Every structure is written in C-alpha cells, then in structure tokens.
Amino acid sequence: MIELMLIVMVVGALWVAGALVGLVFKLIFGVIGGLFGVLAGALGLCIAGLVMLLVLPLVALSLLPVFLPALMLFGLVWLVVHLVRRHPAAPITH
C-alpha cells in the first residue's frame, strides 16, 4: 500500500512539475506573441495611414460630383447670410 501511495505521489509531483513547465512556456510564448502582435499592428497602422493619405485625394475627387450640389447650396446660404448681416459700427477712437 505504501508503494502504491508513493507511485501516486511521484506521478502527481511529475504532473504538477509538467503543468508548471507548461505554464512557464505558455506565459513566455504568450508575451513574445503579444509583442509580435503589437509590432505587426503598429506596422500595419503605419502602412494603412500612408495608403489612406495616397487614396484620400482620389476618393475626394471621385465624390465631388455627389457633393457639388450640397457645396453650392452651402455657398449660396453663406453668401446670403454675409450680405444680409449688418456690420457693427466702427468704434470711436479719440
């Protein structure tokens, strides 16, 4: 009976040791993978930003016919408001 308990304790100790080794490996590779993920995300963000800077003028020019009536209406309203608005009297200086 003592031998069986000793075998169970040795197997349990080896199991716990293996679990701890696995935990250490999992933490180390998780941190390394997280760092690679952050670096890849930053690189992707930089590349996406440059692509957006190159594509944005093309998109704006392609959407110009869609927004042109709204821009003309906005310009007309702005012109009417600025023509109707009274200018304040000039301050009197001595």
C-alpha positions as CSV (number, residue, x, y, z in Angstrom):
1,M,0.0,0.0,0.0
2,I,2.9,2.4,0.8
3,E,4.4,1.6,-2.6
4,L,1.2,2.4,-4.4
5,M,0.9,5.7,-2.5
6,L,4.5,6.5,-3.3
7,I,3.9,5.8,-7.0
8,V,0.8,8.1,-6.9
9,M,2.7,10.9,-5.2
10,V,5.6,10.6,-7.7
11,V,3.1,10.7,-10.6
12,G,1.3,13.6,-9.0
13,A,4.5,15.5,-8.5
14,L,5.6,14.9,-12.1
15,W,2.2,16.1,-13.2
16,V,2.5,19.3,-11.2
17,A,6.0,19.8,-12.5
18,G,4.9,19.3,-16.1
19,A,2.0,21.7,-15.5
20,L,4.3,24.4,-14.1
21,V,6.7,23.9,-17.1
22,G,3.8,24.2,-19.5
23,L,2.6,27.3,-17.6
24,V,6.0,29.0,-18.0
25,F,6.2,28.1,-21.7
26,K,2.7,29.4,-22.2
27,L,3.5,32.7,-20.5
28,I,6.8,33.2,-22.3
29,F,5.4,32.4,-25.7
30,G,2.3,34.5,-25.0
31,V,4.3,37.5,-24.1
32,I,6.5,37.1,-27.2
33,G,3.5,36.6,-29.4
34,G,1.9,39.7,-27.8
35,L,4.9,41.8,-28.6
36,F,5.0,40.5,-32.2
37,G,1.3,41.3,-32.5
38,V,1.8,44.8,-31.2
39,L,4.7,45.4,-33.6
40,A,2.7,44.0,-36.5
41,G,-0.3,46.1,-35.6
42,A,1.9,49.3,-35.4
43,L,3.4,48.5,-38.8
44,G,0.0,47.8,-40.3
45,L,-1.3,51.1,-38.9
46,C,1.6,53.0,-40.4
47,I,1.2,51.3,-43.8
48,A,-2.6,51.9,-43.7
49,G,-2.1,55.5,-42.8
50,L,0.2,56.0,-45.8
51,V,-2.2,54.3,-48.1
52,M,-5.1,56.4,-46.8
53,L,-3.0,59.6,-47.4
54,L,-2.5,58.5,-51.0
55,V,-6.1,57.3,-51.6
56,L,-7.9,60.1,-49.9
57,P,-7.5,62.8,-52.6
58,L,-8.7,60.3,-55.2
59,V,-11.7,59.5,-53.2
60,A,-12.5,63.1,-52.6
61,L,-12.2,63.9,-56.3
62,S,-14.4,60.9,-57.2
63,L,-17.1,62.1,-54.7
64,L,-17.0,65.7,-55.9
65,P,-20.0,65.3,-58.3
66,V,-22.1,63.8,-55.4
67,F,-21.2,66.7,-53.0
68,L,-21.2,69.5,-55.6
69,P,-24.9,70.4,-55.2
70,A,-24.6,70.5,-51.4
71,L,-21.5,72.6,-51.6
72,M,-23.2,75.1,-54.0
73,L,-26.2,75.3,-51.6
74,F,-23.9,75.9,-48.7
75,G,-22.1,78.6,-50.6
76,L,-25.3,80.3,-51.5
77,V,-26.5,80.3,-47.9
78,W,-23.2,81.6,-46.7
79,L,-23.3,84.4,-49.3
80,V,-26.8,85.4,-48.4
81,V,-26.0,85.4,-44.7
82,H,-22.9,87.5,-45.2
83,L,-24.6,90.0,-47.5
84,V,-27.6,90.5,-45.1
85,R,-25.7,90.7,-41.9
86,R,-25.1,94.2,-40.6
87,H,-21.6,95.2,-39.9
88,P,-21.0,96.7,-36.5
89,A,-20.3,100.4,-36.3
90,A,-16.7,101.3,-36.1
91,P,-15.6,102.1,-32.6
92,I,-14.9,105.8,-31.8
93,T,-11.3,106.5,-31.0
94,H,-10.1,109.7,-29.5
